[in-house]
């Protein structure tokens, strides 16, 4: 058993999925907050090749994976997994959880989602089955109207404890806004990890091609 496996055996495993197009400080703050609040040994950042409920990402999967690696390298609780990039799109959470469960068969799994994704839970594939197996923490935006998760749990026929809410930690940041800032030549460096900013600049990502 290696050091990482021994560490993971000490607590639950969190899964934070998304396009990460690009990953930003808000993602990192949410992951750190939920990891602390729920005593998670590890949070897996899982970039999607393409979400079934979202459009195509702006940059290639390999670049989004690399940005996740750069952004999370400082925190020993964080790990990046390319398992969704190894499957053909779209990326279904149910399939991802099955693979994570194979890796950590004895650990409690916690899915971390933003409030925007929580609005679409009824559309997720096999959502009832998923919530009978894992806990889901819904991270709400400050000032946003909260969703009645107890009512949603009752609607889905799952235990209310499987759906929990957490107020967002850190600043309100969106990848969409960051892409728009980069395209317009506006400042964005304080919204991403410095290593991510350097990677974006080195590869000229998210710029509007001239011509």
PyMOL commands that set and color helices and strands:
alter all, ss='L'
color gray80, all
select helices_A, chain A and resi 3-8+25-37+61-72+93-103+115-118+121-123+127-131+149-156+160-162+175-184+189-191+194-203
alter helices_A, ss='H'
color red, helices_A
select strands_A, chain A and resi 12-18+40-47+78-81+109-114+135-140+163-167
alter strands_A, ss='S'
color yellow, strands_A
deselect
rebuild
show_as cartoon
